Amino acid sequence: MRDDGTFDPLLKFIAGAVLAVAAAKVFWQWLTTSFWHWLSVDMWGWITDRPWWSALIASPIVLTPVLVAAWLFAPRGYGHYTDEVFEDEEPAALTYPIHHLAVMHPTDFEKACAALLVRDGFTSVRHSGRSGDLGADVIVWDHLGRKVVVQCKHYNKPVGSRDVQTFNGTARPEHDSDVPVMIGLNGFTRDAAAFGTRQNLILVNRSILTSWAHGTHLYDAIDEDADRAAA
């Protein structure tokens, strides 16, 4: 010990090393005797006596890391669409009866909209199909080189104003969209439609969707609906 009452650093190191070795020895003895006996005899005996319960308990332990790894290494981003999505059908001939669209799963509805955009000649068609896409279910470029961001709402009722406002808050600021398009299977409420008009959003209601799905180019279907509304 030093004159100031503190221990010499070398002595503290030696004392710490001795304690560490002693603790390691005690731990190793416990690991190779008591713990090993518990694991190899008690635990293994319980497992062999109750195989179904053991399998049930072990399932989440085994599956959780597998599912986490699958999620972490799953491909991200958008799926690219080409004419191959139509298999043997010519893109120009692709149509969907509106009642078929109505019974689709929401993700399949998004894919159908992406396929119709390919049919109409839009390029670089990308479908997300994932949560967290910030409202961009489909991203395409039109014949004028404009970026078109599409959100598809497969609701069993008209899309409300809140959903349209949310889309408006991401289409241009987040995705730099030139042409923001929201598709509502069952149209939009009056307030939602009014908000979309004020914000220069293109809202594809059921009437436009029906015409588009039956073979009319998207832009032509939009113009025809506007003409009917103005008449």
C-alpha positions in Angstrom: 0.0 0.0 0.0 1.2 3.5 -0.8 1.7 6.3 1.8 -1.5 8.0 0.6 -3.5 4.9 1.5 -4.1 3.6 -2.1 -3.0 0.3 -3.5 -0.2 -0.1 -6.0 -1.6 -0.6 -9.5 0.4 -3.9 -9.9 -1.0 -5.3 -6.7 -4.6 -4.3 -7.8 -4.0 -6.1 -11.2 -2.7 -9.2 -9.5 -5.6 -9.3 -7.1 -8.1 -8.8 -9.9 -6.5 -11.5 -11.9 -6.7 -14.0 -9.0 -10.4 -13.1 -8.4 -11.1 -13.6 -12.1 -9.4 -17.0 -12.2 -11.3 -18.1 -9.1 -14.6 -16.9 -10.5 -13.9 -18.7 -13.8 -13.0 -21.9 -12.0 -16.2 -21.8 -9.9 -18.3 -21.1 -13.1 -16.6 -23.9 -15.0 -17.2 -26.3 -12.2 -20.9 -25.4 -12.0 -21.1 -25.6 -15.8 -19.6 -29.1 -16.0 -21.4 -30.5 -13.0 -24.6 -29.0 -11.8 -25.7 -27.3 -15.1 -24.6 -30.2 -17.2 -26.4 -32.7 -15.0 -29.5 -30.5 -15.2 -29.3 -30.2 -19.0 -28.4 -33.8 -19.8 -30.5 -35.6 -17.2 -33.3 -33.5 -15.9 -34.1 -31.4 -19.0 -33.5 -34.2 -21.5 -35.6 -36.5 -19.4 -38.4 -34.0 -19.4 -38.1 -33.6 -23.2 -38.2 -37.3 -23.9 -41.1 -37.8 -21.6 -43.1 -35.0 -23.2 -42.2 -34.8 -26.9 -45.3 -33.0 -28.1 -45.0 -30.3 -25.4 -41.3 -30.0 -26.2 -42.0 -29.5 -29.9 -44.6 -26.9 -29.2 -42.3 -24.9 -26.9 -39.3 -25.2 -29.3 -41.2 -24.2 -32.4 -41.2 -20.4 -31.8 -37.6 -20.6 -30.6 -36.6 -22.2 -33.9 -39.0 -20.3 -36.2 -38.4 -16.8 -34.9 -34.8 -16.4 -36.1 -35.7 -18.0 -39.4 -38.6 -15.6 -39.9 -36.5 -12.6 -38.9 -33.7 -13.6 -41.3 -36.2 -14.0 -44.1 -37.6 -10.6 -43.4 -34.2 -9.0 -43.2 -32.9 -10.5 -46.4 -36.1 -10.3 -48.4 -35.8 -8.2 -51.6 -36.9 -4.6 -51.1 -38.1 -2.0 -53.5 -40.5 -2.2 -56.4 -41.3 -5.1 -58.7 -40.8 -4.1 -62.3 -43.5 -4.9 -64.8 -43.0 -5.7 -68.5 -45.3 -7.2 -71.1 -44.5 -10.6 -69.6 -47.1 -9.9 -66.9 -49.8 -10.6 -69.5 -48.4 -14.1 -70.3 -50.0 -15.0 -73.7 -52.4 -12.0 -73.8 -51.5 -9.0 -75.8 -51.2 -5.8 -73.6 -53.5 -3.8 -75.8 -56.2 -6.4 -75.3 -56.0 -6.5 -71.5 -59.3 -5.7 -69.8 -60.9 -6.4 -66.4 -64.6 -6.5 -65.7 -65.3 -4.2 -62.8 -66.8 -6.9 -60.7 -63.6 -8.9 -61.0 -61.6 -5.9 -59.7 -64.1 -5.6 -56.8 -63.5 -9.1 -55.5 -59.7 -9.0 -55.8 -57.3 -8.9 -52.8 -56.0 -5.3 -52.4 -52.5 -6.3 -53.5 -53.9 -8.0 -56.6 -55.9 -4.8 -57.3 -52.7 -2.8 -57.3 -51.1 -5.3 -59.6 -54.1 -5.1 -62.0 -53.7 -1.3 -62.1 -50.0 -1.7 -62.8 -50.8 -4.1 -65.7 -53.4 -1.7 -67.1 -50.7 1.1 -67.1 -48.4 -1.2 -69.0 -51.2 -1.8 -71.5 -51.6 2.0 -71.9 -47.9 2.4 -72.8 -46.6 3.8 -69.5 -43.0 2.9 -68.9 -40.8 1.7 -66.1 -43.9 0.5 -64.3 -43.0 -0.4 -60.7 -45.3 -1.9 -58.1 -44.4 -1.8 -54.4 -46.9 -4.1 -52.7 -45.4 -3.3 -49.3 -46.3 -1.3 -46.3 -44.3 1.8 -45.7 -44.3 2.9 -49.4 -45.6 6.3 -48.4 -48.5 6.2 -50.7 -46.7 5.1 -53.8 -48.3 1.7 -54.7 -47.3 2.1 -58.3 -44.8 4.4 -60.0 -44.7 4.9 -63.8 -43.7 7.4 -66.4 -46.1 8.6 -69.1 -45.4 9.4 -72.8 -44.5 13.0 -71.9 -41.8 11.8 -69.5 -43.7 12.8 -66.4 -43.5 10.8 -63.2 -46.9 9.4 -62.3 -47.4 8.2 -58.7 -50.4 6.0 -58.1 -52.1 5.0 -54.9 -54.8 2.3 -55.1 -57.7 2.2 -52.6 -59.6 -1.1 -52.7 -62.2 0.1 -50.2 -65.8 -1.2 -50.0 -66.9 2.4 -49.5 -65.9 5.8 -51.0 -62.4 7.1 -50.1 -62.6 9.8 -47.5 -60.9 13.2 -47.3 -58.3 12.1 -44.8 -56.9 9.5 -47.1 -56.7 12.0 -50.0 -55.0 14.5 -47.8 -52.5 12.0 -46.7 -51.7 11.1 -50.3 -51.4 14.7 -51.2 -48.8 15.1 -48.4 -46.5 12.4 -49.9 -47.1 12.2 -53.6 -45.2 15.4 -54.5 -43.0 16.1 -51.4 -41.8 12.5 -50.9 -42.0 11.1 -54.4 -41.5 14.2 -56.6 -44.6 13.2 -58.6 -45.6 15.2 -61.7 -49.0 13.5 -61.9 -50.4 12.2 -58.6 -53.2 9.7 -59.2 -55.4 8.1 -56.6 -57.7 5.2 -57.6 -60.8 4.5 -55.5 -62.6 1.3 -56.3 -65.8 2.8 -55.0 -65.1 6.4 -55.7 -64.6 9.3 -53.3 -66.7 11.3 -50.8 -67.8 14.8 -51.8 -65.3 16.4 -49.5 -62.5 14.2 -50.8 -63.3 15.0 -54.4 -63.4 18.7 -53.6 -60.0 18.6 -51.9 -58.5 16.6 -54.7 -59.7 19.3 -57.2 -58.1 22.1 -55.1 -54.8 20.3 -54.9 -54.7 19.2 -58.6 -54.8 15.5 -57.8 -56.3 13.1 -60.3 -58.9 11.0 -58.6 -60.0 7.9 -60.5 -63.5 7.2 -59.4 -65.5 4.0 -60.2 -66.8 5.5 -63.4 -63.3 6.3 -64.7 -62.0 2.9 -63.4 -64.7 1.0 -65.2 -64.0 2.7 -68.5 -60.2 2.3 -68.0 -60.5 -1.3 -67.1 -62.7 -2.0 -70.1 -60.0 -0.8 -72.5 -60.0 3.0 -72.6 -56.6 4.7 -72.0 -56.4 6.1 -68.5 -56.0 9.7 -69.6 -58.9 9.4 -72.1 -61.1 7.9 -69.4 -60.3 10.8 -67.1 -61.0 13.3 -69.9 -64.3 11.6 -70.8 -65.4 11.7 -67.1 -64.5 15.4 -66.9 -66.5 16.1 -70.1 -69.6 14.3 -68.6 -69.3 16.3 -65.4 -69.1 19.6 -67.3 -72.0 18.8 -69.6 
